[in-house]
Amino acid sequence: MRTIAVVDDNPSLLQGLNRLLSAHGFHVRTFASAEAFLEAYVECEADCLLLDIHLGGISGIDLQRQLIASGRELPVIIMTAIDNEVSRQEAFDAGCVAYLKKPFLSKLLIDAIGRIP
């Protein structure tokens, strides 16, 4: 069973994504901040990170860059409610495997996860 880590500062979105991903057979770990994810990263053993860009504290893109800089590469799917070309380009430059604009269809998320080896 694949583990998906979800980082978003919106509790209702975390709950909804937890239900959706669990219903599709994934083990889900949710985190309300990038800092909380970093504290639990090693024991989390995630296969994929679903990451909001705009978080209080460390941003999603900065978290993605920190993980890569520390040698901990993890497939990252970026999600955001505030979509613009600059954010999209930063996300892909930082190495995300998919970029989803909120609200997104559940099929788009499941398909993006399915493309990760």
KELODREN-684279 format. One record per residue (C-alpha): x, y, z. Coordinates in steps of 0.2 Angstrom, whole numbers, padded with zeros to 4 digits, always signed. Each point is the difference from the previous one (the first is absolute). Layout:
residues N
XYZ
...
//
This chain:
residues 117
+0000+0000+0000
+0007+0017-0005
+0001+0014+0013
-0005+0017-0005
+0005+0015+0011
-0011+0015-0002
+0006+0017+0006
-0014+0014+0001
-0005+0013+0013
-0018-0002-0004
-0007-0014+0012
-0016-0003-0010
+0011-0003-0016
+0011-0012+0010
-0015-0010+0006
-0007+0000-0018
+0016-0006-0008
+0002-0013+0014
-0017-0007-0004
+0003+0000-0019
+0017-0008+0000
-0005-0013+0013
-0015-0005-0010
+0013-0003-0015
+0010-0011+0011
+0014+0011+0005
+0007+0002+0018
-0001+0019+0004
+0010+0011+0012
-0006+0018+0002
+0010+0015+0006
-0006+0018+0003
+0017+0008-0004
+0016-0003-0009
+0009+0000+0017
-0012-0014+0007
+0004-0010-0015
+0019+0002+0002
-0001-0005+0018
-0008-0017-0005
+0008-0002-0017
+0011-0015+0004
-0013-0011+0009
-0013+0006-0013
+0007-0011-0014
-0010+0009-0013
+0000-0006-0018
-0007+0017-0006
-0002+0017+0007
-0016+0010-0004
+0005+0018+0004
-0009+0017+0001
+0010+0015-0006
-0006+0013+0012
+0002-0006+0018
+0004+0010+0016
+0018-0001+0003
+0010-0010-0012
-0008+0001-0017
-0004-0016-0010
+0013+0004-0013
+0013+0004+0013
-0003-0017+0008
+0002-0008-0017
+0017+0009-0002
+0005-0005+0018
-0003-0018-0003
+0009-0001-0017
+0015+0010+0008
+0001-0012+0014
+0000-0015-0012
-0017-0006+0005
-0008-0001-0017
-0019-0004+0001
-0012+0002-0014
-0010+0016+0003
-0017+0005-0007
-0003+0018+0003
-0018+0007+0003
-0005+0018+0001
-0015+0011+0001
+0010+0015-0007
+0006-0005-0017
+0011+0011-0010
+0014-0003-0013
+0014+0005+0013
-0006-0013+0013
-0002-0013-0013
+0017+0002-0007
+0008+0001+0017
-0009-0017+0005
+0006-0009-0016
+0018+0008+0002
+0000-0007+0017
-0004-0017-0007
-0018-0003+0003
-0008-0015-0010
-0017+0008-0001
-0008+0017+0003
-0019+0001+0005
-0010+0015+0001
-0013+0000+0015
-0014-0006-0001
+0005-0014-0011
-0009-0016-0005
+0005-0015+0010
+0004-0010-0016
+0014+0013-0004
+0008-0004+0017
-0002-0018-0001
+0007+0000-0018
+0015+0010+0005
+0004-0012+0014
-0002-0014-0012
+0013+0007-0011
+0013-0001+0014
+0011-0015-0002
//
